[in-house]
Amino acid sequence: MCVCLLSLIAGCASTPPSTVTIYEQIYIPDSVLPGCPGVAWEGGTFGQLSELAEKRRTALKDCDDKFTAARKYQDDLRAKAKAAAAKPGGL
């Protein structure tokens, strides 16, 4: 009878497998986060204001494109994490 009881106690000693959650910080690459230089007015004629406006519009669009790329990068990372979490035994 003692042998039977000892075998039952030994069965309880094993621990169930545990789930380990790993948190990882993902940084946006510096290549998509450069500063956005301004376009300064250096003086000139009234007619040159339209050129200045076009240069500023182009600079603003280029800057917005960089941040759009950063948002896309973040969205891609979130989609990958979501897909990995949806898999059986994910993350």
N, C-alpha and C positions, 0 to 999 in steps of 0.2 A: 504494500500500500504506500509506503514511503517513496518508493521508486516512482510510482504514478504521480504522486504529489510533486516530487522534484521535477519531473518532466513538464508538468503544467506550469510551474513557476519559471522554468527556463524559457518557455514559450512567451511569457509576458515580458521578458527582459529585452526583447528586440524592439527597437524604436521604428515607428513608421517613417517612410521617406518624407522628407520635408521639401517645401518649395522655397527656393531662394530668389528674391527679387533684387535685381541689379539696376541701380539708377545711374545713368550716364549723362553727363552734360555735353550737349552738342553745340558747338560754336559756329556761327556763320563765318565763312572764310573771309579773310581780310580783302581778298580780291573783289568782293562785291560790296565792300563797305568803305571805299575811299571817300575822301571829302569832296564836296561839290563846290568847285571854285566859282566865285561870282565874276560877273563881267562889269568892270568899272567904267564909268564915263570919264573920258580923258579930255573932254571939251571938244568943240568943233562947231560945225554949222548946224542949223536947224534941220537940214536935209539928212545929216548923218544920224539923227535920232532914230530913223527907221532902221538903219543898219545895227544900231545898238539894241533896239528892240528885238530884232531877229537873232542877234548873238545871244541875248538873254533867254529868248524862247528856246533856242537850241540847247543852251547849257542846262536849263530847267528840265527839258525833255530827257537829256542824257542822264541827269541825276535821277530822275524818276525811273528811268529804265534800270539803273543799278539797284534801286530799292525794290523794284518789281522782281528782279532776279533773286534778290535776297528772300522775298516773300515766297517765291516759287521753291527755292531751296528748302525753306522751313516746311512748306506744305508737302514736299516730297518726303522729308524725314518723318513727318507725322503720318503720312500714308503708309510708309514702310513699317513704322512701329505698330500701327493699327493692324496691318496685314499679319505681322509676326505674332501679335497678341491673339488674333483670331485662329491661328493654327493650333491644333491639339498639342498641348504641352508647350505652347509658345512662351516667350519671354521667361 
